[in-house]
Amino acid sequence: MWPQSRCARCRYRQEIRSKRGSIFWLCQRSKSEPTFSKYPPQPVLFCPGFAAFSPPEQAE
């Protein structure tokens, strides 16, 4: 897709797959904050709402 896009590493991104196989990134922030685009044009190089995704910590 767009590995250089901020969306690729954002916790607010939801991947949407169409029946035809297309992949879209839905910005979850758009649901509560209208200033964010629902499906931002890619690649997004700057976003004031970006929050890095942090994988869950694994127990040792």
C-alpha distance matrix in Angstrom:
0.0 3.8 6.2 9.0 8.9 11.9 10.5 8.6 12.2 14.2 16.7 16.8 13.3 13.6 11.1 12.5 12.4 14.6 17.3 15.8 12.6 10.3 8.2 9.3 9.9 13.7 15.5 18.6 20.6 20.8 23.2 25.8 25.2 25.0 24.0 20.3 18.2 17.4 14.0 13.4 12.0 9.0 9.0 11.9 14.0 17.0 17.8 21.4 20.5 18.1 19.3 17.8 17.2 20.0 20.2 23.6 26.4 27.8 31.5 33.4
3.8 0.0 3.8 5.5 5.4 8.8 8.4 6.9 10.3 12.5 15.6 15.8 12.7 14.1 12.4 14.4 15.1 17.3 20.4 19.0 16.0 13.3 10.9 10.7 10.3 13.8 14.7 17.9 19.3 19.8 22.6 24.7 23.7 23.6 22.1 18.6 16.9 16.8 13.6 12.0 10.6 7.0 6.0 8.8 10.4 13.5 14.8 18.4 18.0 15.5 17.0 15.7 15.9 18.9 19.7 23.3 25.9 27.7 31.5 33.3
6.2 3.8 0.0 3.8 5.5 8.1 8.5 5.8 8.3 11.4 14.5 15.6 13.1 14.8 13.5 16.2 17.1 19.8 22.8 21.7 18.4 16.1 13.4 13.4 12.2 15.5 16.0 18.8 20.0 21.2 23.8 25.7 24.7 25.2 23.5 20.1 19.0 19.0 16.2 14.6 13.7 10.1 8.4 10.1 10.7 13.7 15.0 18.4 17.9 14.8 15.7 13.7 13.8 16.4 17.1 20.9 23.1 24.8 28.6 30.3
9.0 5.5 3.8 0.0 3.8 6.6 8.5 7.3 9.0 11.6 15.3 16.2 14.2 16.6 16.0 18.6 19.9 22.4 25.6 24.4 21.3 18.7 16.0 15.3 13.7 16.6 16.4 19.3 19.9 21.0 24.1 25.5 24.0 24.4 22.2 19.1 18.3 19.1 16.5 14.1 13.0 9.4 6.9 8.1 7.5 10.7 12.8 16.3 16.5 13.5 15.0 13.4 14.6 17.2 18.7 22.5 24.6 26.7 30.4 32.0
8.9 5.4 5.5 3.8 0.0 3.8 5.2 5.6 7.7 9.2 12.9 13.2 11.2 13.9 13.6 16.2 18.0 20.5 23.9 23.1 20.2 17.2 14.3 12.8 10.8 13.3 12.7 15.9 16.3 17.2 20.4 21.8 20.3 20.6 18.6 15.3 14.6 15.4 13.0 10.5 10.0 6.8 4.7 4.8 5.6 8.4 9.8 13.4 13.4 10.7 12.8 11.9 13.2 16.4 18.3 21.9 24.4 26.7 30.5 32.4
11.9 8.8 8.1 6.6 3.8 0.0 3.8 5.4 5.7 6.3 10.1 10.6 9.6 12.9 13.7 16.7 19.1 21.8 25.4 25.1 22.3 19.4 16.0 14.0 11.1 12.7 11.3 13.8 13.8 15.4 18.4 19.4 17.9 18.8 16.7 13.6 13.7 14.7 13.1 10.8 11.5 9.2 7.5 5.6 5.8 6.8 7.2 10.4 10.0 7.1 9.0 8.6 10.5 13.8 16.2 19.7 22.1 24.8 28.4 30.6
10.5 8.4 8.5 8.5 5.2 3.8 0.0 3.8 5.4 5.0 8.2 8.0 6.1 9.2 10.1 13.0 15.6 18.4 22.0 22.0 19.2 16.4 12.9 10.7 7.5 9.1 8.1 10.9 11.6 13.0 15.8 17.3 16.3 17.1 15.7 12.2 11.8 11.9 10.3 8.8 10.2 8.4 7.9 6.6 8.6 9.4 8.6 11.6 10.1 7.6 9.2 9.1 9.8 13.4 15.3 18.6 21.5 24.2 27.8 30.2
8.6 6.9 5.8 7.3 5.6 5.4 3.8 0.0 3.8 5.9 8.8 9.8 7.5 9.7 9.6 13.0 15.0 18.1 21.4 21.3 18.1 15.7 12.2 11.1 8.6 11.1 10.9 13.3 14.7 16.3 18.6 20.3 19.7 20.7 19.5 15.9 15.3 14.9 12.9 11.9 12.6 10.0 9.2 9.1 10.5 12.1 11.9 14.8 13.4 10.3 10.9 9.3 9.1 12.3 13.5 17.0 19.8 22.0 25.7 27.9
12.2 10.3 8.3 9.0 7.7 5.7 5.4 3.8 0.0 3.8 6.7 9.0 8.1 10.9 11.8 15.4 17.8 21.1 24.4 24.6 21.4 19.3 15.6 14.3 11.3 12.9 11.9 13.4 14.4 16.7 18.9 20.0 19.5 21.1 19.8 16.4 16.7 16.6 15.3 14.2 15.4 13.1 11.9 10.9 11.4 12.1 11.6 13.7 12.1 8.5 8.0 5.7 5.7 8.8 10.7 14.3 16.8 19.3 23.0 25.2
14.2 12.5 11.4 11.6 9.2 6.3 5.0 5.9 3.8 0.0 3.8 5.4 5.7 9.1 11.2 14.6 17.6 20.8 24.2 24.9 22.0 19.7 15.9 13.9 10.3 10.9 9.1 10.1 10.7 13.4 15.4 16.2 15.9 17.8 16.8 13.5 14.2 14.0 13.5 12.7 14.8 13.4 12.7 10.8 11.9 11.5 9.9 11.4 9.0 5.9 5.4 4.8 5.1 8.9 11.2 14.3 17.2 20.1 23.6 26.2
16.7 15.6 14.5 15.3 12.9 10.1 8.2 8.8 6.7 3.8 0.0 3.8 5.6 8.3 11.1 14.4 17.6 21.0 24.2 25.4 22.6 20.7 16.9 15.0 11.4 11.1 9.3 8.8 9.9 13.0 14.2 14.8 15.3 17.7 17.4 14.3 15.4 14.5 14.7 14.8 17.4 16.4 16.1 14.3 15.5 14.8 12.5 13.2 10.1 7.8 5.8 5.7 4.3 7.6 9.6 12.0 15.2 18.2 21.4 24.4
16.8 15.8 15.6 16.2 13.2 10.6 8.0 9.8 9.0 5.4 3.8 0.0 3.8 6.6 10.0 12.7 16.3 19.2 22.6 23.9 21.6 19.4 15.8 13.2 9.5 8.1 5.8 5.0 6.3 9.3 10.5 11.5 12.0 14.2 14.3 11.0 12.0 11.0 11.7 12.2 15.3 15.0 15.4 13.3 15.3 14.3 11.5 12.2 8.7 7.7 7.2 8.7 8.1 11.4 13.3 15.3 18.7 21.6 24.8 27.9
13.3 12.7 13.1 14.2 11.2 9.6 6.1 7.5 8.1 5.7 5.6 3.8 0.0 3.8 6.5 9.5 12.9 15.9 19.4 20.4 18.0 15.7 12.0 9.6 6.0 5.7 5.0 6.1 8.5 10.2 11.7 13.7 14.1 15.4 15.4 11.8 11.6 10.0 9.6 10.3 13.0 12.5 13.1 11.9 14.4 14.3 12.1 13.9 11.0 9.5 9.7 10.1 9.2 12.6 13.9 16.3 19.8 22.4 25.8 28.7
13.6 14.1 14.8 16.6 13.9 12.9 9.2 9.7 10.9 9.1 8.3 6.6 3.8 0.0 3.8 6.3 9.9 12.9 16.2 17.7 15.4 13.7 10.2 8.3 5.6 5.0 6.5 6.8 10.3 11.4 11.9 14.6 15.7 16.7 17.5 13.9 13.0 10.4 9.9 11.8 14.4 14.1 15.2 14.7 17.6 17.8 15.7 17.4 14.4 13.3 13.2 13.4 11.6 14.6 15.0 17.0 20.7 22.8 26.1 29.2
11.1 12.4 13.5 16.0 13.6 13.7 10.1 9.6 11.8 11.2 11.1 10.0 6.5 3.8 0.0 3.8 6.6 10.0 13.2 14.4 11.8 10.2 6.7 5.9 4.8 6.3 9.0 10.3 13.7 14.2 15.0 17.9 18.8 19.4 19.9 16.2 14.6 11.9 10.3 12.3 14.0 13.3 14.6 15.0 18.1 19.1 17.6 19.9 17.2 15.7 15.9 15.5 13.6 16.5 16.3 18.6 22.2 23.8 27.2 30.1
12.5 14.4 16.2 18.6 16.2 16.7 13.0 13.0 15.4 14.6 14.4 12.7 9.5 6.3 3.8 0.0 3.8 6.6 9.9 11.5 9.6 8.2 5.7 5.0 6.0 6.8 10.4 11.6 15.1 14.7 15.1 18.5 19.6 19.6 20.6 17.1 14.8 11.6 10.0 12.8 14.3 14.3 16.2 16.9 20.4 21.4 19.8 22.2 19.6 18.6 19.2 19.1 17.3 20.2 19.9 21.9 25.6 27.1 30.4 33.3
12.4 15.1 17.1 19.9 18.0 19.1 15.6 15.0 17.8 17.6 17.6 16.3 12.9 9.9 6.6 3.8 0.0 3.8 6.7 8.0 6.0 5.6 4.6 6.4 8.8 10.3 14.0 15.4 18.8 18.3 18.7 22.2 23.3 23.0 23.9 20.4 17.9 14.8 12.6 15.3 16.0 15.7 17.7 19.1 22.5 24.0 22.9 25.5 23.1 21.9 22.4 22.0 20.0 22.7 22.0 24.0 27.6 28.7 31.9 34.7
14.6 17.3 19.8 22.4 20.5 21.8 18.4 18.1 21.1 20.8 21.0 19.2 15.9 12.9 10.0 6.6 3.8 0.0 3.8 5.3 5.2 5.2 6.5 8.0 11.2 12.3 16.1 17.6 20.9 19.7 20.0 23.7 24.6 23.8 25.0 21.7 18.8 15.7 13.5 16.4 16.8 17.1 19.4 21.0 24.6 26.1 25.0 27.7 25.5 24.7 25.5 25.4 23.6 26.4 25.8 27.8 31.3 32.4 35.6 38.4
17.3 20.4 22.8 25.6 23.9 25.4 22.0 21.4 24.4 24.2 24.2 22.6 19.4 16.2 13.2 9.9 6.7 3.8 0.0 3.8 5.5 7.5 9.7 11.8 14.9 16.0 19.8 21.0 24.4 23.2 23.2 26.9 28.1 27.3 28.6 25.4 22.5 19.3 17.2 20.2 20.4 20.6 22.8 24.7 28.2 29.9 28.8 31.5 29.2 28.3 29.0 28.7 26.7 29.2 28.3 30.0 33.5 34.2 37.3 40.0
15.8 19.0 21.7 24.4 23.1 25.1 22.0 21.3 24.6 24.9 25.4 23.9 20.4 17.7 14.4 11.5 8.0 5.3 3.8 0.0 3.8 5.8 9.2 11.7 15.3 17.1 20.8 22.6 25.8 24.5 25.0 28.8 29.5 28.4 29.3 26.1 22.9 20.1 17.5 20.0 19.4 19.4 21.6 23.9 27.3 29.4 28.8 31.8 29.9 28.8 29.8 29.3 27.6 30.3 29.4 31.5 34.9 35.7 38.9 41.4
12.6 16.0 18.4 21.3 20.2 22.3 19.2 18.1 21.4 22.0 22.6 21.6 18.0 15.4 11.8 9.6 6.0 5.2 5.5 3.8 0.0 3.8 6.5 9.8 13.2 15.5 19.1 21.0 24.3 23.4 24.2 27.8 28.5 27.8 28.4 24.9 22.0 19.3 16.4 18.6 18.1 17.4 19.3 21.7 24.9 27.1 26.6 29.7 27.8 26.3 27.1 26.3 24.5 27.0 26.1 28.4 31.6 32.3 35.7 38.0
10.3 13.3 16.1 18.7 17.2 19.4 16.4 15.7 19.3 19.7 20.7 19.4 15.7 13.7 10.2 8.2 5.6 5.2 7.5 5.8 3.8 0.0 3.8 6.7 10.3 12.8 16.3 18.7 21.6 20.6 21.8 25.4 25.6 24.7 25.1 21.7 18.6 16.2 13.1 15.0 14.3 13.8 15.8 18.2 21.5 23.7 23.3 26.5 24.8 23.5 24.7 24.2 22.8 25.7 25.3 27.9 31.2 32.3 35.8 38.2
8.2 10.9 13.4 16.0 14.3 16.0 12.9 12.2 15.6 15.9 16.9 15.8 12.0 10.2 6.7 5.7 4.6 6.5 9.7 9.2 6.5 3.8 0.0 3.8 6.9 9.8 13.1 15.5 18.5 17.9 19.3 22.6 22.9 22.4 22.6 19.0 16.3 13.9 10.9 12.6 12.5 11.7 13.5 15.5 18.8 20.7 20.2 23.2 21.4 19.9 21.0 20.4 19.0 22.0 21.8 24.4 27.8 29.1 32.6 35.1
9.3 10.7 13.4 15.3 12.8 14.0 10.7 11.1 14.3 13.9 15.0 13.2 9.6 8.3 5.9 5.0 6.4 8.0 11.8 11.7 9.8 6.7 3.8 0.0 3.8 6.4 9.7 12.4 15.1 14.3 15.9 19.1 19.2 18.6 18.8 15.2 12.5 10.1 7.1 9.1 9.7 9.6 11.8 13.0 16.6 18.1 17.2 20.1 18.2 17.2 18.6 18.6 17.7 21.0 21.3 24.0 27.5 29.2 32.8 35.5
9.9 10.3 12.2 13.7 10.8 11.1 7.5 8.6 11.3 10.3 11.4 9.5 6.0 5.6 4.8 6.0 8.8 11.2 14.9 15.3 13.2 10.3 6.9 3.8 0.0 3.8 6.4 9.3 11.8 11.6 13.5 16.4 16.4 16.3 16.3 12.6 10.5 8.4 6.0 7.6 9.2 9.0 10.7 11.0 14.4 15.4 14.0 16.7 14.6 13.5 14.9 15.1 14.3 17.8 18.6 21.3 24.8 26.9 30.4 33.2
13.7 13.8 15.5 16.6 13.3 12.7 9.1 11.1 12.9 10.9 11.1 8.1 5.7 5.0 6.3 6.8 10.3 12.3 16.0 17.1 15.5 12.8 9.8 6.4 3.8 0.0 3.8 6.1 8.8 8.3 9.8 12.9 13.2 13.2 13.9 10.3 8.5 5.7 5.0 7.6 10.5 11.3 13.2 12.5 16.0 16.1 13.9 15.9 13.4 13.2 14.4 15.5 14.8 18.3 19.3 21.5 25.1 27.5 30.8 33.9
15.5 14.7 16.0 16.4 12.7 11.3 8.1 10.9 11.9 9.1 9.3 5.8 5.0 6.5 9.0 10.4 14.0 16.1 19.8 20.8 19.1 16.3 13.1 9.7 6.4 3.8 0.0 3.8 5.4 5.7 7.9 10.2 10.1 10.7 11.0 7.4 6.9 5.3 6.2 7.4 10.9 11.8 13.1 11.4 14.4 13.7 11.0 12.5 9.7 10.0 11.5 13.3 13.2 16.8 18.5 20.7 24.2 26.9 30.2 33.3
18.6 17.9 18.8 19.3 15.9 13.8 10.9 13.3 13.4 10.1 8.8 5.0 6.1 6.8 10.3 11.6 15.4 17.6 21.0 22.6 21.0 18.7 15.5 12.4 9.3 6.1 3.8 0.0 3.8 5.3 5.7 7.8 9.0 10.6 11.8 8.8 9.4 7.5 9.5 11.1 14.7 15.6 16.8 14.9 17.5 16.4 13.2 13.7 10.3 11.0 11.5 13.6 13.1 16.2 17.8 19.4 22.9 25.7 28.7 32.0
20.6 19.3 20.0 19.9 16.3 13.8 11.6 14.7 14.4 10.7 9.9 6.3 8.5 10.3 13.7 15.1 18.8 20.9 24.4 25.8 24.3 21.6 18.5 15.1 11.8 8.8 5.4 3.8 0.0 3.8 5.3 5.7 5.8 8.1 8.8 6.4 8.5 8.0 10.6 11.2 15.0 16.2 17.1 14.5 16.7 14.8 11.2 10.9 7.6 9.5 10.5 13.4 13.9 17.0 19.3 20.9 24.2 27.3 30.2 33.4
20.8 19.8 21.2 21.0 17.2 15.4 13.0 16.3 16.7 13.4 13.0 9.3 10.2 11.4 14.2 14.7 18.3 19.7 23.2 24.5 23.4 20.6 17.9 14.3 11.6 8.3 5.7 5.3 3.8 0.0 3.8 5.5 5.0 5.4 7.0 4.8 5.9 5.2 8.7 9.8 13.6 15.6 17.0 14.7 17.4 15.7 12.3 12.5 10.0 12.1 13.9 16.7 17.2 20.5 22.5 24.3 27.6 30.7 33.6 36.9
23.2 22.6 23.8 24.1 20.4 18.4 15.8 18.6 18.9 15.4 14.2 10.5 11.7 11.9 15.0 15.1 18.7 20.0 23.2 25.0 24.2 21.8 19.3 15.9 13.5 9.8 7.9 5.7 5.3 3.8 0.0 3.8 5.9 7.0 9.8 8.4 9.3 7.7 11.2 13.1 16.9 18.9 20.4 18.3 21.0 19.3 15.8 15.6 12.7 14.8 15.7 18.5 18.4 21.4 23.1 24.3 27.7 30.6 33.3 36.8
25.8 24.7 25.7 25.5 21.8 19.4 17.3 20.3 20.0 16.2 14.8 11.5 13.7 14.6 17.9 18.5 22.2 23.7 26.9 28.8 27.8 25.4 22.6 19.1 16.4 12.9 10.2 7.8 5.7 5.5 3.8 0.0 3.8 6.5 9.1 8.9 11.1 10.5 14.1 15.3 19.1 21.0 22.2 19.5 21.7 19.4 15.7 14.6 11.8 14.5 15.3 18.5 18.9 21.6 23.7 24.7 27.8 31.0 33.5 36.9
25.2 23.7 24.7 24.0 20.3 17.9 16.3 19.7 19.5 15.9 15.3 12.0 14.1 15.7 18.8 19.6 23.3 24.6 28.1 29.5 28.5 25.6 22.9 19.2 16.4 13.2 10.1 9.0 5.8 5.0 5.9 3.8 0.0 3.8 5.5 6.1 9.1 9.9 13.3 13.6 17.2 19.3 20.3 17.4 19.4 16.8 13.2 11.8 9.8 13.0 14.6 18.1 19.2 22.1 24.6 26.1 29.1 32.4 35.1 38.4
25.0 23.6 25.2 24.4 20.6 18.8 17.1 20.7 21.1 17.8 17.7 14.2 15.4 16.7 19.4 19.6 23.0 23.8 27.3 28.4 27.8 24.7 22.4 18.6 16.3 13.2 10.7 10.6 8.1 5.4 7.0 6.5 3.8 0.0 3.8 5.4 7.3 8.5 12.0 12.3 15.7 18.4 19.8 17.1 19.4 17.1 13.9 13.2 11.8 15.0 17.2 20.5 21.6 24.9 27.3 29.0 32.1 35.3 38.2 41.4
24.0 22.1 23.5 22.2 18.6 16.7 15.7 19.5 19.8 16.8 17.4 14.3 15.4 17.5 19.9 20.6 23.9 25.0 28.6 29.3 28.4 25.1 22.6 18.8 16.3 13.9 11.0 11.8 8.8 7.0 9.8 9.1 5.5 3.8 0.0 3.8 6.6 9.3 12.0 11.1 14.1 16.6 17.6 14.7 16.5 14.0 11.0 10.2 9.9 13.1 15.9 19.2 20.9 24.3 27.0 29.0 32.0 35.3 38.3 41.4
20.3 18.6 20.1 19.1 15.3 13.6 12.2 15.9 16.4 13.5 14.3 11.0 11.8 13.9 16.2 17.1 20.4 21.7 25.4 26.1 24.9 21.7 19.0 15.2 12.6 10.3 7.4 8.8 6.4 4.8 8.4 8.9 6.1 5.4 3.8 0.0 3.8 6.4 8.7 7.9 11.3 13.5 14.6 11.8 14.1 12.1 9.0 9.3 8.1 10.7 13.5 16.5 17.9 21.4 23.9 26.2 29.3 32.4 35.5 38.6
18.2 16.9 19.0 18.3 14.6 13.7 11.8 15.3 16.7 14.2 15.4 12.0 11.6 13.0 14.6 14.8 17.9 18.8 22.5 22.9 22.0 18.6 16.3 12.5 10.5 8.5 6.9 9.4 8.5 5.9 9.3 11.1 9.1 7.3 6.6 3.8 0.0 3.8 5.5 5.1 8.5 11.3 13.0 11.0 14.1 13.0 10.6 12.0 11.0 12.7 15.6 18.0 19.0 22.7 24.8 27.2 30.5 33.5 36.7 39.7
17.4 16.8 19.0 19.1 15.4 14.7 11.9 14.9 16.6 14.0 14.5 11.0 10.0 10.4 11.9 11.6 14.8 15.7 19.3 20.1 19.3 16.2 13.9 10.1 8.4 5.7 5.3 7.5 8.0 5.2 7.7 10.5 9.9 8.5 9.3 6.4 3.8 0.0 3.8 6.1 9.5 12.0 14.1 12.8 16.2 15.6 13.1 14.6 12.7 13.9 16.1 18.2 18.5 22.1 23.7 25.9 29.4 32.1 35.3 38.5
14.0 13.6 16.2 16.5 13.0 13.1 10.3 12.9 15.3 13.5 14.7 11.7 9.6 9.9 10.3 10.0 12.6 13.5 17.2 17.5 16.4 13.1 10.9 7.1 6.0 5.0 6.2 9.5 10.6 8.7 11.2 14.1 13.3 12.0 12.0 8.7 5.5 3.8 0.0 3.8 6.5 8.8 11.2 10.7 14.4 14.7 13.0 15.4 13.9 14.3 16.6 18.1 18.2 21.9 23.4 25.9 29.4 31.9 35.3 38.2
13.4 12.0 14.6 14.1 10.5 10.8 8.8 11.9 14.2 12.7 14.8 12.2 10.3 11.8 12.3 12.8 15.3 16.4 20.2 20.0 18.6 15.0 12.6 9.1 7.6 7.6 7.4 11.1 11.2 9.8 13.1 15.3 13.6 12.3 11.1 7.9 5.1 6.1 3.8 0.0 3.8 6.2 8.3 7.3 11.0 11.3 10.1 12.9 12.3 12.5 15.5 16.9 17.8 21.5 23.4 26.3 29.5 32.2 35.7 38.4
12.0 10.6 13.7 13.0 10.0 11.5 10.2 12.6 15.4 14.8 17.4 15.3 13.0 14.4 14.0 14.3 16.0 16.8 20.4 19.4 18.1 14.3 12.5 9.7 9.2 10.5 10.9 14.7 15.0 13.6 16.9 19.1 17.2 15.7 14.1 11.3 8.5 9.5 6.5 3.8 0.0 3.8 6.3 6.9 10.4 11.8 11.8 15.1 15.1 14.9 17.9 18.9 19.9 23.6 25.3 28.5 31.6 34.1 37.7 40.2
9.0 7.0 10.1 9.4 6.8 9.2 8.4 10.0 13.1 13.4 16.4 15.0 12.5 14.1 13.3 14.3 15.7 17.1 20.6 19.4 17.4 13.8 11.7 9.6 9.0 11.3 11.8 15.6 16.2 15.6 18.9 21.0 19.3 18.4 16.6 13.5 11.3 12.0 8.8 6.2 3.8 0.0 2.9 5.2 8.5 10.9 11.7 15.3 15.4 14.2 17.0 17.2 18.1 21.7 23.3 26.7 29.6 31.9 35.6 37.9
9.0 6.0 8.4 6.9 4.7 7.5 7.9 9.2 11.9 12.7 16.1 15.4 13.1 15.2 14.6 16.2 17.7 19.4 22.8 21.6 19.3 15.8 13.5 11.8 10.7 13.2 13.1 16.8 17.1 17.0 20.4 22.2 20.3 19.8 17.6 14.6 13.0 14.1 11.2 8.3 6.3 2.9 0.0 3.8 6.1 9.2 10.8 14.6 15.0 13.4 16.1 16.0 17.3 20.7 22.5 26.0 28.7 31.0 34.8 36.9
11.9 8.8 10.1 8.1 4.8 5.6 6.6 9.1 10.9 10.8 14.3 13.3 11.9 14.7 15.0 16.9 19.1 21.0 24.7 23.9 21.7 18.2 15.5 13.0 11.0 12.5 11.4 14.9 14.5 14.7 18.3 19.5 17.4 17.1 14.7 11.8 11.0 12.8 10.7 7.3 6.9 5.2 3.8 0.0 3.8 5.7 7.0 10.8 11.4 10.1 13.2 13.8 15.6 19.2 21.4 24.8 27.5 30.2 33.8 36.0
14.0 10.4 10.7 7.5 5.6 5.8 8.6 10.5 11.4 11.9 15.5 15.3 14.4 17.6 18.1 20.4 22.5 24.6 28.2 27.3 24.9 21.5 18.8 16.6 14.4 16.0 14.4 17.5 16.7 17.4 21.0 21.7 19.4 19.4 16.5 14.1 14.1 16.2 14.4 11.0 10.4 8.5 6.1 3.8 0.0 3.8 6.9 10.4 12.0 10.3 13.3 13.6 16.1 19.2 21.8 25.3 27.6 30.4 33.9 35.9
17.0 13.5 13.7 10.7 8.4 6.8 9.4 12.1 12.1 11.5 14.8 14.3 14.3 17.8 19.1 21.4 24.0 26.1 29.9 29.4 27.1 23.7 20.7 18.1 15.4 16.1 13.7 16.4 14.8 15.7 19.3 19.4 16.8 17.1 14.0 12.1 13.0 15.6 14.7 11.3 11.8 10.9 9.2 5.7 3.8 0.0 3.8 6.8 9.0 8.1 11.5 12.7 15.6 18.8 21.8 25.0 27.2 30.3 33.7 35.9
17.8 14.8 15.0 12.8 9.8 7.2 8.6 11.9 11.6 9.9 12.5 11.5 12.1 15.7 17.6 19.8 22.9 25.0 28.8 28.8 26.6 23.3 20.2 17.2 14.0 13.9 11.0 13.2 11.2 12.3 15.8 15.7 13.2 13.9 11.0 9.0 10.6 13.1 13.0 10.1 11.8 11.7 10.8 7.0 6.9 3.8 0.0 3.8 5.4 5.4 9.2 11.3 14.2 17.4 20.6 23.5 25.9 29.2 32.5 34.9
21.4 18.4 18.4 16.3 13.4 10.4 11.6 14.8 13.7 11.4 13.2 12.2 13.9 17.4 19.9 22.2 25.5 27.7 31.5 31.8 29.7 26.5 23.2 20.1 16.7 15.9 12.5 13.7 10.9 12.5 15.6 14.6 11.8 13.2 10.2 9.3 12.0 14.6 15.4 12.9 15.1 15.3 14.6 10.8 10.4 6.8 3.8 0.0 3.8 5.7 8.9 11.9 14.9 17.8 21.2 23.8 26.0 29.5 32.6 35.1
20.5 18.0 17.9 16.5 13.4 10.0 10.1 13.4 12.1 9.0 10.1 8.7 11.0 14.4 17.2 19.6 23.1 25.5 29.2 29.9 27.8 24.8 21.4 18.2 14.6 13.4 9.7 10.3 7.6 10.0 12.7 11.8 9.8 11.8 9.9 8.1 11.0 12.7 13.9 12.3 15.1 15.4 15.0 11.4 12.0 9.0 5.4 3.8 0.0 3.8 6.4 9.9 12.4 15.4 18.6 20.9 23.4 26.9 29.9 32.7
18.1 15.5 14.8 13.5 10.7 7.1 7.6 10.3 8.5 5.9 7.8 7.7 9.5 13.3 15.7 18.6 21.9 24.7 28.3 28.8 26.3 23.5 19.9 17.2 13.5 13.2 10.0 11.0 9.5 12.1 14.8 14.5 13.0 15.0 13.1 10.7 12.7 13.9 14.3 12.5 14.9 14.2 13.4 10.1 10.3 8.1 5.4 5.7 3.8 0.0 3.8 6.5 9.3 12.4 15.7 18.3 20.8 24.1 27.3 29.9
19.3 17.0 15.7 15.0 12.8 9.0 9.2 10.9 8.0 5.4 5.8 7.2 9.7 13.2 15.9 19.2 22.4 25.5 29.0 29.8 27.1 24.7 21.0 18.6 14.9 14.4 11.5 11.5 10.5 13.9 15.7 15.3 14.6 17.2 15.9 13.5 15.6 16.1 16.6 15.5 17.9 17.0 16.1 13.2 13.3 11.5 9.2 8.9 6.4 3.8 0.0 3.8 6.4 9.1 12.5 14.9 17.2 20.7 23.7 26.3
17.8 15.7 13.7 13.4 11.9 8.6 9.1 9.3 5.7 4.8 5.7 8.7 10.1 13.4 15.5 19.1 22.0 25.4 28.7 29.3 26.3 24.2 20.4 18.6 15.1 15.5 13.3 13.6 13.4 16.7 18.5 18.5 18.1 20.5 19.2 16.5 18.0 18.2 18.1 16.9 18.9 17.2 16.0 13.8 13.6 12.7 11.3 11.9 9.9 6.5 3.8 0.0 3.8 6.2 9.6 12.6 14.7 18.0 21.2 23.6
17.2 15.9 13.8 14.6 13.2 10.5 9.8 9.1 5.7 5.1 4.3 8.1 9.2 11.6 13.6 17.3 20.0 23.6 26.7 27.6 24.5 22.8 19.0 17.7 14.3 14.8 13.2 13.1 13.9 17.2 18.4 18.9 19.2 21.6 20.9 17.9 19.0 18.5 18.2 17.8 19.9 18.1 17.3 15.6 16.1 15.6 14.2 14.9 12.4 9.3 6.4 3.8 0.0 3.8 6.4 9.4 12.1 15.1 18.5 21.1
20.0 18.9 16.4 17.2 16.4 13.8 13.4 12.3 8.8 8.9 7.6 11.4 12.6 14.6 16.5 20.2 22.7 26.4 29.2 30.3 27.0 25.7 22.0 21.0 17.8 18.3 16.8 16.2 17.0 20.5 21.4 21.6 22.1 24.9 24.3 21.4 22.7 22.1 21.9 21.5 23.6 21.7 20.7 19.2 19.2 18.8 17.4 17.8 15.4 12.4 9.1 6.2 3.8 0.0 3.8 6.4 8.5 11.8 15.1 17.6
20.2 19.7 17.1 18.7 18.3 16.2 15.3 13.5 10.7 11.2 9.6 13.3 13.9 15.0 16.3 19.9 22.0 25.8 28.3 29.4 26.1 25.3 21.8 21.3 18.6 19.3 18.5 17.8 19.3 22.5 23.1 23.7 24.6 27.3 27.0 23.9 24.8 23.7 23.4 23.4 25.3 23.3 22.5 21.4 21.8 21.8 20.6 21.2 18.6 15.7 12.5 9.6 6.4 3.8 0.0 3.8 6.4 8.9 12.4 15.0
23.6 23.3 20.9 22.5 21.9 19.7 18.6 17.0 14.3 14.3 12.0 15.3 16.3 17.0 18.6 21.9 24.0 27.8 30.0 31.5 28.4 27.9 24.4 24.0 21.3 21.5 20.7 19.4 20.9 24.3 24.3 24.7 26.1 29.0 29.0 26.2 27.2 25.9 25.9 26.3 28.5 26.7 26.0 24.8 25.3 25.0 23.5 23.8 20.9 18.3 14.9 12.6 9.4 6.4 3.8 0.0 3.8 6.4 9.5 12.6
26.4 25.9 23.1 24.6 24.4 22.1 21.5 19.8 16.8 17.2 15.2 18.7 19.8 20.7 22.2 25.6 27.6 31.3 33.5 34.9 31.6 31.2 27.8 27.5 24.8 25.1 24.2 22.9 24.2 27.6 27.7 27.8 29.1 32.1 32.0 29.3 30.5 29.4 29.4 29.5 31.6 29.6 28.7 27.5 27.6 27.2 25.9 26.0 23.4 20.8 17.2 14.7 12.1 8.5 6.4 3.8 0.0 3.8 6.6 9.3
27.8 27.7 24.8 26.7 26.7 24.8 24.2 22.0 19.3 20.1 18.2 21.6 22.4 22.8 23.8 27.1 28.7 32.4 34.2 35.7 32.3 32.3 29.1 29.2 26.9 27.5 26.9 25.7 27.3 30.7 30.6 31.0 32.4 35.3 35.3 32.4 33.5 32.1 31.9 32.2 34.1 31.9 31.0 30.2 30.4 30.3 29.2 29.5 26.9 24.1 20.7 18.0 15.1 11.8 8.9 6.4 3.8 0.0 3.8 6.4
31.5 31.5 28.6 30.4 30.5 28.4 27.8 25.7 23.0 23.6 21.4 24.8 25.8 26.1 27.2 30.4 31.9 35.6 37.3 38.9 35.7 35.8 32.6 32.8 30.4 30.8 30.2 28.7 30.2 33.6 33.3 33.5 35.1 38.2 38.3 35.5 36.7 35.3 35.3 35.7 37.7 35.6 34.8 33.8 33.9 33.7 32.5 32.6 29.9 27.3 23.7 21.2 18.5 15.1 12.4 9.5 6.6 3.8 0.0 3.8
33.4 33.3 30.3 32.0 32.4 30.6 30.2 27.9 25.2 26.2 24.4 27.9 28.7 29.2 30.1 33.3 34.7 38.4 40.0 41.4 38.0 38.2 35.1 35.5 33.2 33.9 33.3 32.0 33.4 36.9 36.8 36.9 38.4 41.4 41.4 38.6 39.7 38.5 38.2 38.4 40.2 37.9 36.9 36.0 35.9 35.9 34.9 35.1 32.7 29.9 26.3 23.6 21.1 17.6 15.0 12.6 9.3 6.4 3.8 0.0
